[in-house]
């Protein structure tokens, strides 16, 4: 009889424990379901070749608090060191200012000492993380109050998430670096001067031939070199087939704001592209058309080959 009562008590106790466990589980589910907004925090992989993201959930809604939280997440490195925290390096974030949708992050001089590829990845991770905050549309980087410049000395300027998305819509996650030999105009505009660009960082989504044209449109970085292409020119397409590089540009290419000859512009493009191992000749078109002339004196109907006669001798410093 005693044994029967004891078994009965055990059954009731077990039932009550089951109910308690079910209640606790239900409460836990409610807490999980009531969690706040999900943000993607971007990190650099340990090989320093690309970005990846991790979900971060927060109930914080005010901009200052949310910015502080995401900056904190960008500073934390996992215990297993499986990734690199963008703000976890040897440099220091001195302060931040948010005004009219633009966030300015001010770093110390140590920021400049990063490897070129790592710096671009760190910058991309920070910008893509922080521009998820509704009140932040753009991010600018400064070093001790001065605007950050890239490896060519050009000011980086303001950045958005789209800054790190390639034209075709592919996210720029993986980077490489290369050396380029480009040709720009001399001071008189009647000859070409060579400019060697070392450690140019570019997305692996872009071909080297397109990179060359982009760099030419961007303009020279060295003293004694002058631009050859209208900076408003847009690249429609660049591709190589059987040793011929086909460059298709917007109609802005036909207008020339600089004092350079037609030949200098055409062979600035040609000589720069044939420096690539897979390019022997260049064909230039405008909006897909080749049956036109550039500045009325150079027909685009044919292909162009390297022209060494236009290369001016550079004075030794």
C-alpha positions as CSV (number, residue, x, y, z in Angstrom):
1,X,0.0,0.0,0.0
2,X,2.8,2.4,0.9
3,X,4.6,1.5,-2.3
4,X,1.5,2.3,-4.3
5,X,1.2,5.7,-2.7
6,X,4.9,6.4,-3.3
7,X,4.5,5.6,-7.0
8,X,1.4,7.8,-7.2
9,X,3.4,10.7,-5.7
10,X,6.2,10.1,-8.2
11,X,3.8,10.2,-11.2
12,X,2.3,13.5,-9.9
13,X,5.8,15.0,-9.3
14,X,6.9,13.9,-12.7
15,X,3.8,15.5,-14.3
16,X,4.4,18.8,-12.4
17,X,8.1,18.8,-13.5
18,X,7.0,18.3,-17.1
19,X,4.6,21.2,-16.9
20,X,7.3,23.4,-15.4
21,X,9.7,22.5,-18.2
22,X,7.1,23.2,-20.8
23,X,6.4,26.6,-19.2
24,X,10.1,27.5,-19.1
25,X,10.5,26.5,-22.7
26,X,7.5,28.7,-23.7
27,X,8.9,31.6,-21.8
28,X,12.3,31.2,-23.5
29,X,10.6,31.1,-26.9
30,X,8.8,34.3,-26.2
31,X,12.1,36.0,-25.3
32,X,13.7,34.8,-28.5
33,X,10.7,35.8,-30.6
34,X,10.6,39.3,-29.0
35,X,14.2,40.0,-29.9
36,X,15.0,43.2,-31.7
37,X,16.4,44.2,-35.1
38,X,18.9,42.0,-36.9
39,X,22.1,43.6,-38.3
40,X,24.9,42.1,-40.3
41,X,28.3,42.8,-38.8
42,X,31.1,42.4,-41.3
43,X,34.5,40.9,-40.5
44,X,37.7,40.1,-42.4
45,X,38.6,36.5,-42.8
46,X,41.8,35.4,-41.2
47,X,43.5,35.0,-44.6
48,X,42.7,38.7,-45.3
49,X,41.2,38.0,-48.7
50,X,37.5,38.7,-48.2
51,X,34.6,39.7,-45.9
52,X,32.0,37.7,-44.2
53,X,29.1,38.7,-42.0
54,X,27.6,37.5,-38.7
55,X,24.1,38.4,-37.4
56,X,23.8,40.7,-34.4
57,X,20.4,41.2,-32.8
58,X,19.7,44.2,-30.6
59,X,16.7,46.0,-29.2
60,X,18.5,49.4,-29.2
61,X,16.8,51.9,-31.5
62,X,18.4,55.3,-30.7
63,X,21.2,56.2,-33.1
64,X,23.9,56.9,-30.6
65,X,23.4,53.7,-28.7
66,X,23.2,51.6,-31.8
67,X,26.3,53.2,-33.2
68,X,28.2,52.5,-30.0
69,X,27.0,48.8,-30.0
70,X,28.0,48.2,-33.6
71,X,31.4,49.8,-33.1
72,X,31.8,47.5,-30.1
73,X,31.0,44.5,-32.2
74,X,33.5,45.6,-34.9
75,X,36.1,45.6,-32.2
76,X,35.6,42.1,-30.8
77,X,37.7,39.2,-32.1
78,X,36.4,35.6,-31.5
79,X,38.2,33.4,-29.0
80,X,39.2,31.0,-31.8
81,X,40.6,33.8,-33.9
82,X,38.6,32.7,-36.9
83,X,38.3,36.2,-38.2
84,X,39.8,39.7,-37.8
85,X,37.7,42.4,-36.1
86,X,37.9,45.5,-38.3
87,X,38.4,47.8,-35.3
88,X,40.6,45.3,-33.4
89,X,43.9,46.3,-34.9
90,X,46.8,48.4,-33.6
91,X,45.2,51.7,-34.6
92,X,42.8,53.7,-32.4
93,X,39.4,55.2,-33.2
94,X,39.8,58.7,-31.8
95,X,36.2,59.8,-32.2
96,X,33.2,60.0,-34.4
97,X,30.9,62.7,-35.7
98,X,27.4,62.3,-37.3
99,X,26.0,65.2,-39.2
100,X,23.4,65.3,-41.9
101,X,23.5,61.6,-42.6
102,X,27.4,61.5,-42.8
103,X,29.4,59.7,-40.2
104,X,33.0,60.7,-39.9
105,X,35.4,58.3,-38.1
106,X,38.7,59.8,-37.0
107,X,41.7,57.5,-36.5
108,X,45.2,57.9,-35.3
109,X,48.3,57.6,-37.5
110,X,48.7,53.9,-36.8
111,X,45.8,53.3,-39.3
112,X,48.1,54.2,-42.2
113,X,50.4,51.3,-41.3
114,X,48.0,48.6,-42.4
115,X,48.7,46.5,-45.4
116,X,46.9,47.9,-48.5
117,X,44.5,45.0,-49.0
118,X,43.7,44.7,-45.3
119,X,43.0,48.4,-45.1
120,X,40.5,48.2,-47.9
121,X,38.8,45.2,-46.4
122,X,38.7,46.9,-43.0
123,X,37.2,50.0,-44.5
124,X,34.6,48.0,-46.4
125,X,33.6,46.0,-43.3
126,X,33.1,49.1,-41.2
127,X,31.2,51.1,-43.9
128,X,28.9,48.2,-44.8
129,X,28.1,47.5,-41.1
130,X,27.5,51.1,-40.0
131,X,25.4,52.2,-43.0
132,X,22.7,49.8,-41.9
133,X,21.8,52.4,-39.2
134,X,18.9,54.3,-40.8
135,X,20.4,57.8,-40.0
136,X,23.8,56.9,-41.6
137,X,24.0,57.1,-45.3
138,X,27.7,57.9,-45.8
139,X,30.9,57.3,-43.9
140,X,34.2,59.2,-44.2
141,X,37.5,58.3,-42.7
142,X,40.0,60.8,-41.4
143,X,43.5,60.5,-39.9
144,X,44.1,63.0,-37.2
145,X,41.5,65.1,-38.8
146,X,42.8,64.9,-42.4
147,X,40.9,63.0,-45.1
148,X,42.2,59.5,-45.7
149,X,44.0,58.9,-49.1
150,X,44.5,55.7,-51.0
151,X,47.7,54.1,-52.2
152,X,47.9,56.6,-55.1
153,X,47.5,59.6,-52.8
154,X,43.9,60.3,-53.9
155,X,41.4,61.3,-51.3
156,X,39.0,58.4,-50.5
157,X,36.1,60.7,-49.8
158,X,32.7,59.6,-48.5
159,X,31.6,56.0,-48.9
160,X,28.3,54.1,-48.9
161,X,27.6,50.4,-49.0
162,X,27.3,50.7,-52.8
163,X,31.0,51.9,-52.9
164,X,31.9,48.3,-52.3
165,X,29.6,46.8,-54.9
166,X,30.9,46.2,-58.4
167,X,28.9,47.7,-61.4
168,X,27.5,44.3,-62.3
169,X,25.8,44.1,-58.9
170,X,28.3,41.7,-57.4
171,X,29.5,42.4,-53.9
172,X,33.2,43.3,-53.7
173,X,34.4,40.9,-51.0
174,X,37.7,39.5,-52.3
175,X,40.7,41.8,-53.2
176,X,44.0,41.5,-55.0
177,X,46.8,43.9,-55.7
178,X,48.9,44.4,-58.8
179,X,51.4,46.7,-60.5
180,X,50.3,48.7,-63.5
181,X,52.2,50.6,-66.1
182,X,50.0,53.5,-67.4
183,X,50.6,56.2,-69.9
184,X,49.4,59.8,-69.4
185,X,50.1,63.1,-71.2
186,X,53.2,65.2,-70.7
187,X,52.9,68.9,-69.8
188,X,52.7,70.0,-73.4
189,X,50.0,67.5,-74.2
190,X,51.8,66.2,-77.3
191,X,53.5,63.1,-75.8
192,X,53.1,60.3,-73.3
193,X,54.8,59.8,-70.0
194,X,55.0,56.5,-68.1
195,X,53.6,56.1,-64.7
196,X,54.2,53.0,-62.6
197,X,51.6,52.3,-60.0
198,X,52.5,49.7,-57.5
199,X,50.2,47.7,-55.2
200,X,47.0,48.8,-56.8
201,X,44.2,47.1,-54.9
202,X,41.3,45.9,-56.9
203,X,38.3,43.6,-56.6
204,X,38.7,40.1,-57.9
205,X,35.3,40.7,-59.7
206,X,37.0,43.1,-62.1
207,X,39.3,42.2,-65.0
208,X,42.7,43.8,-65.3
209,X,41.9,45.3,-68.6
210,X,38.9,47.1,-67.1
211,X,41.0,48.2,-64.2
212,X,43.5,49.8,-66.5
213,X,40.8,51.9,-68.2
214,X,39.3,52.9,-64.9
215,X,42.7,54.1,-63.7
216,X,43.2,56.1,-66.8
217,X,39.9,57.8,-66.4
218,X,40.7,58.5,-62.8
219,X,43.8,60.4,-63.9
220,X,47.4,60.5,-63.0
221,X,48.9,60.4,-59.5
222,X,52.5,61.4,-60.2
223,X,53.8,64.9,-60.8
224,X,54.7,65.6,-64.4
225,X,51.8,63.4,-65.7
226,X,48.5,64.9,-67.0
227,X,45.1,63.4,-67.6
228,X,44.1,62.3,-71.1
229,X,40.5,61.2,-70.9
230,X,37.4,63.2,-70.0
231,X,36.7,62.2,-66.3
232,X,32.9,62.1,-67.1
233,X,33.5,59.1,-69.4
234,X,31.7,56.0,-68.4
235,X,32.9,52.4,-69.1
236,X,30.2,50.4,-70.9
237,X,32.3,47.3,-71.4
238,X,35.9,46.1,-71.7
239,X,36.8,42.6,-72.8
240,X,39.6,40.8,-74.5
241,X,39.3,38.2,-77.3
242,X,42.2,36.8,-79.3
243,X,44.6,39.4,-78.1
244,X,42.3,42.3,-79.0
245,X,41.0,44.5,-76.2
246,X,37.6,45.9,-77.0
247,X,36.9,49.1,-75.1
248,X,33.4,50.5,-75.3
249,X,33.0,54.0,-73.7
250,X,30.2,56.5,-73.3
251,X,29.8,59.5,-75.6
252,X,31.5,61.7,-73.0
253,X,34.8,60.3,-74.3
254,X,34.3,62.3,-77.5
255,X,34.6,65.6,-75.7
256,X,38.1,66.6,-74.4
257,X,38.4,69.2,-71.6
258,X,42.2,68.9,-71.5
259,X,44.9,70.4,-73.8
260,X,46.1,67.1,-75.2
261,X,46.3,65.9,-78.8
262,X,44.0,63.2,-80.2
263,X,46.9,60.8,-80.6
264,X,47.9,61.2,-77.0
265,X,44.4,60.2,-75.8
266,X,44.1,57.2,-78.1
267,X,47.6,55.9,-77.4
268,X,47.3,56.6,-73.7
269,X,44.6,53.9,-73.7
270,X,46.4,51.6,-76.3
271,X,49.9,51.7,-74.8
272,X,48.5,51.1,-71.3
273,X,46.4,48.2,-72.3
274,X,49.1,46.4,-74.4
275,X,51.3,46.3,-71.3
276,X,49.0,43.5,-70.2
277,X,50.3,40.1,-71.3
278,X,47.0,39.1,-73.0
279,X,46.6,42.3,-75.1
280,X,48.3,43.0,-78.4
281,X,45.8,45.4,-80.0
282,X,43.0,47.7,-79.0
283,X,39.7,48.7,-80.5
284,X,37.8,51.7,-79.1
285,X,34.1,52.2,-79.6
286,X,31.6,54.8,-78.4
287,X,28.2,53.4,-77.4
288,X,29.1,50.4,-79.4
289,X,29.8,52.3,-82.6
290,X,33.2,52.3,-84.3
291,X,32.1,54.0,-87.6
292,X,33.0,57.4,-86.1
293,X,36.0,59.6,-85.6
294,X,37.6,60.8,-82.4
295,X,37.8,64.6,-82.5
296,X,37.2,64.4,-86.2
297,X,40.7,63.3,-87.1
298,X,41.2,59.7,-85.9
299,X,38.9,57.0,-87.2
300,X,37.8,54.4,-84.6
301,X,36.9,51.8,-87.3
302,X,40.3,50.0,-87.0
303,X,42.4,48.6,-84.3
304,X,45.4,50.4,-82.6
305,X,48.8,49.0,-81.8
306,X,51.5,50.2,-79.4
307,X,53.0,53.6,-80.4
308,X,56.5,54.1,-79.0
309,X,57.1,57.3,-80.9
310,X,54.7,59.3,-78.6
311,X,56.5,58.3,-75.4
312,X,58.4,61.4,-74.2
313,X,61.7,61.1,-72.4
314,X,61.4,61.8,-68.7
315,X,63.9,63.9,-66.9
316,X,65.8,62.2,-64.2
317,X,65.2,63.7,-60.8
